[in-house]
């Protein structure tokens, strides 16, 4: 994928999430089992960066903890949702608009980076490598990355999003293999097609190693527990700088 086309997709991603911010936030409640599992592995006193934070629901997983939390999202309207949702939360926190391709923080600023279901919106291998290197840059030596993305290779997802979706994107000029578009219909007049890159564990593993991370755990996940590729909803990677 060339850089011009990749930028078109990035700009579309931002517009899409600005457009669906309110409706999207309404569908995102508690942090969930996987995020709680991540939070339980982060020690008190840690500085945590939540990349692609959406409505900031993952802050719930740190309730009662001595954590310094920063949530970042490319969508200004999602950040507005996060600030409203977490108003009055006692944990030190802040929500800022920013891009995972150029994180607005100094080197070695965080003990942990969490990225949940946002990385798959990044088009082109070049930019995906750039994002992972940004995660590494802002982590302290020994800091940990907790990353998940959708597992769209499971049979129910192939059926849900239709094989023609995959074939359609492969045939489109400019797209990479394993690029798809997933529709969002709630709260909009016309369905919004969100760009998704369909990761495999092998591809994520390669990106981690190329960027200098040491993988500690990698598995498919269902309700926070390891699962098989055919029924796991998420791909989970935990890696150390």
C-alpha positions as CSV (number, residue, x, y, z in Angstrom):
1,X,0.0,0.0,0.0
2,X,1.5,3.4,-1.0
3,X,1.7,6.2,1.5
4,X,-0.9,8.4,-0.1
5,X,-3.6,5.8,0.0
6,X,-2.6,4.9,3.5
7,X,-3.1,8.5,4.6
8,X,-6.5,8.5,2.9
9,X,-7.5,5.6,5.1
10,X,-6.1,7.1,8.3
11,X,-8.1,10.3,7.6
12,X,-11.2,8.2,7.0
13,X,-10.7,6.4,10.3
14,X,-10.7,9.7,12.2
15,X,-13.8,10.9,10.5
16,X,-15.5,7.6,11.1
17,X,-15.0,7.6,14.8
18,X,-15.9,11.2,15.1
19,X,-19.1,10.4,13.4
20,X,-20.0,7.4,15.6
21,X,-18.5,8.5,18.9
22,X,-21.7,8.8,20.9
23,X,-23.2,5.6,19.5
24,X,-19.9,3.7,19.8
25,X,-19.5,4.8,23.5
26,X,-23.0,3.5,24.3
27,X,-21.9,0.0,23.2
28,X,-18.8,0.0,25.3
29,X,-19.5,-0.6,29.0
30,X,-17.2,-2.3,31.5
31,X,-13.6,-3.0,30.8
32,X,-14.0,-6.7,30.3
33,X,-12.1,-9.8,31.4
34,X,-9.1,-9.3,29.1
35,X,-8.4,-5.8,30.2
36,X,-8.9,-6.7,33.9
37,X,-6.3,-9.4,33.3
38,X,-3.9,-6.8,31.9
39,X,-4.6,-4.4,34.7
40,X,-3.8,-7.1,37.3
41,X,-0.4,-7.5,35.8
42,X,0.5,-3.8,36.1
43,X,2.0,-2.9,39.5
44,X,0.8,0.0,41.7
45,X,2.8,3.2,41.0
46,X,2.9,2.5,37.2
47,X,2.4,5.1,34.5
48,X,0.0,3.6,32.0
49,X,-0.8,4.7,28.4
50,X,-4.0,3.5,26.9
51,X,-3.6,3.9,23.1
52,X,-6.9,4.1,21.2
53,X,-8.7,4.5,24.5
54,X,-12.2,5.3,23.0
55,X,-14.5,6.3,25.8
56,X,-11.9,5.5,28.5
57,X,-13.7,2.5,29.9
58,X,-10.5,0.7,30.7
59,X,-9.8,3.2,33.5
60,X,-12.4,1.1,35.4
61,X,-10.0,-1.8,35.6
62,X,-7.7,0.3,37.8
63,X,-10.4,1.3,40.4
64,X,-8.8,1.8,43.8
65,X,-5.3,1.4,42.4
66,X,-2.3,3.8,42.7
67,X,-2.0,4.2,38.9
68,X,-1.2,7.2,36.8
69,X,-3.3,6.8,33.6
70,X,-3.2,8.5,30.2
71,X,-5.8,7.8,27.5
72,X,-5.1,8.7,23.9
73,X,-7.3,8.6,20.9
74,X,-7.1,10.1,17.4
75,X,-10.8,11.0,17.5
76,X,-11.5,14.3,19.4
77,X,-15.2,13.3,19.9
78,X,-14.2,10.0,21.4
79,X,-11.9,11.9,23.8
80,X,-14.9,14.1,24.7
81,X,-16.8,10.9,25.5
82,X,-14.0,9.6,27.7
83,X,-13.7,12.9,29.6
84,X,-17.5,13.0,30.3
85,X,-17.7,9.3,31.2
86,X,-14.8,9.5,33.7
87,X,-15.5,12.9,35.3
88,X,-14.9,12.6,39.0
89,X,-12.8,9.5,38.9
90,X,-10.2,9.7,41.6
91,X,-7.4,7.9,39.9
92,X,-4.9,10.4,38.4
93,X,-5.8,10.5,34.7
94,X,-6.0,12.6,31.6
95,X,-7.4,12.1,28.1
96,X,-5.7,13.6,25.1
97,X,-6.2,13.7,21.3
98,X,-3.2,12.1,19.6
99,X,-1.9,9.7,17.0
100,X,-0.3,6.3,17.8
101,X,2.0,6.9,14.8
102,X,3.6,9.9,16.5
103,X,2.9,9.6,20.2
104,X,3.2,13.0,21.9
105,X,5.3,11.8,24.8
106,X,9.0,11.7,25.6
107,X,11.1,8.5,25.4
108,X,10.7,6.1,28.3
109,X,7.6,7.9,29.7
110,X,5.5,4.9,30.6
111,X,5.7,1.6,32.5
112,X,3.0,-0.1,30.4
113,X,1.2,0.6,27.1
114,X,-2.3,-0.9,26.5
115,X,-3.6,-1.1,23.0
116,X,-7.0,-2.8,22.5
117,X,-8.7,-3.1,19.1
118,X,-7.3,0.0,17.6
119,X,-4.0,-1.2,16.0
120,X,-6.0,-3.1,13.3
121,X,-7.2,0.3,12.0
122,X,-3.6,1.1,10.9
123,X,-3.1,0.6,7.1
124,X,0.1,-0.7,5.5
125,X,2.9,-2.7,7.1
126,X,5.2,0.3,7.1
127,X,2.8,2.3,9.3
128,X,2.1,-0.7,11.5
129,X,5.9,-1.1,12.2
130,X,6.0,2.7,12.9
131,X,3.2,2.4,15.5
132,X,4.9,-0.6,17.3
133,X,8.2,1.3,17.4
134,X,6.4,4.3,18.9
135,X,5.0,1.9,21.6
136,X,8.6,0.8,22.3
137,X,9.9,4.3,22.3
138,X,7.6,5.6,25.0
139,X,8.1,2.5,27.2
140,X,10.7,2.4,29.9
141,X,13.3,-0.3,29.7
142,X,11.6,-3.5,30.8
143,X,8.2,-1.9,30.3
144,X,5.4,-4.0,28.9
145,X,3.0,-3.8,25.9
146,X,-0.5,-5.3,26.2
147,X,-2.0,-5.6,22.8
148,X,-5.2,-7.1,21.4
149,X,-7.0,-7.1,18.1
150,X,-9.9,-8.9,16.6
151,X,-9.6,-12.4,15.4
152,X,-11.5,-12.2,12.1
153,X,-10.2,-15.6,10.9
154,X,-12.6,-17.5,13.1
155,X,-15.3,-19.2,11.1
156,X,-18.2,-17.2,12.5
157,X,-16.5,-14.0,11.5
158,X,-15.8,-15.2,8.0
159,X,-19.5,-16.0,7.7
160,X,-20.6,-12.7,9.3
161,X,-18.4,-10.4,7.2
162,X,-18.6,-12.7,4.1
163,X,-15.8,-14.1,2.2
164,X,-16.6,-11.6,-0.6
165,X,-15.5,-8.8,1.7
166,X,-12.0,-10.2,1.8
167,X,-12.0,-10.9,-1.9
168,X,-13.3,-7.4,-2.7
169,X,-10.5,-5.7,-0.7
170,X,-7.9,-7.9,-2.2
171,X,-9.1,-6.9,-5.7
172,X,-9.2,-3.2,-4.9
173,X,-6.2,-1.3,-6.2
174,X,-4.1,-0.1,-3.3
175,X,-5.2,-2.4,-0.6
176,X,-3.1,-5.0,1.1
177,X,-4.1,-8.6,1.5
178,X,-6.2,-9.3,4.6
179,X,-7.7,-5.8,4.5
180,X,-11.5,-5.6,5.0
181,X,-14.2,-3.1,5.8
182,X,-16.6,-3.7,8.7
183,X,-19.9,-1.8,8.8
184,X,-21.2,0.3,11.6
185,X,-24.9,1.0,11.4
186,X,-25.9,2.3,14.9
187,X,-26.8,6.0,15.2
188,X,-25.9,6.9,11.6
189,X,-28.1,7.5,8.5
190,X,-25.8,5.5,6.3
191,X,-23.6,2.6,7.3
192,X,-20.0,3.5,7.9
193,X,-17.4,1.1,6.6
194,X,-14.5,0.9,9.0
195,X,-11.1,-0.2,7.7
196,X,-9.7,-3.3,9.5
197,X,-6.5,-5.2,8.8
198,X,-7.1,-8.9,9.6
199,X,-4.1,-10.0,11.7
200,X,-2.8,-13.5,12.4
201,X,-0.7,-14.2,15.5
202,X,2.3,-14.9,13.3
203,X,2.0,-11.4,11.7
204,X,1.8,-9.7,15.1
205,X,4.7,-11.8,16.4
206,X,6.8,-10.6,13.4
207,X,6.0,-7.0,14.1
208,X,6.9,-7.3,17.7
209,X,10.2,-8.8,17.1
210,X,11.0,-6.4,14.2
211,X,10.5,-3.6,16.7
212,X,12.7,-5.1,19.5
213,X,10.0,-6.5,21.8
214,X,10.4,-9.8,23.6
215,X,7.1,-11.7,23.5
216,X,6.0,-13.1,26.9
217,X,2.6,-14.4,26.0
218,X,0.6,-14.7,22.8
219,X,-2.7,-16.5,22.4
220,X,-6.3,-16.4,21.1
221,X,-8.7,-15.2,23.8
222,X,-12.3,-15.9,24.6
223,X,-13.8,-14.0,27.6
224,X,-10.3,-13.4,28.9
225,X,-9.1,-17.0,28.7
226,X,-6.9,-18.8,26.1
227,X,-8.9,-20.3,23.3
228,X,-8.5,-21.9,19.9
229,X,-8.2,-19.9,16.7
230,X,-11.6,-21.0,15.5
231,X,-13.5,-19.6,18.6
232,X,-11.2,-17.0,20.1
233,X,-12.5,-13.5,19.7
234,X,-9.2,-11.7,20.2
235,X,-5.5,-12.1,19.4
236,X,-3.6,-11.2,22.6
237,X,0.1,-10.3,22.8
238,X,2.0,-9.4,25.9
239,X,5.5,-8.2,25.2
240,X,8.4,-6.6,27.1
241,X,10.8,-3.9,25.8
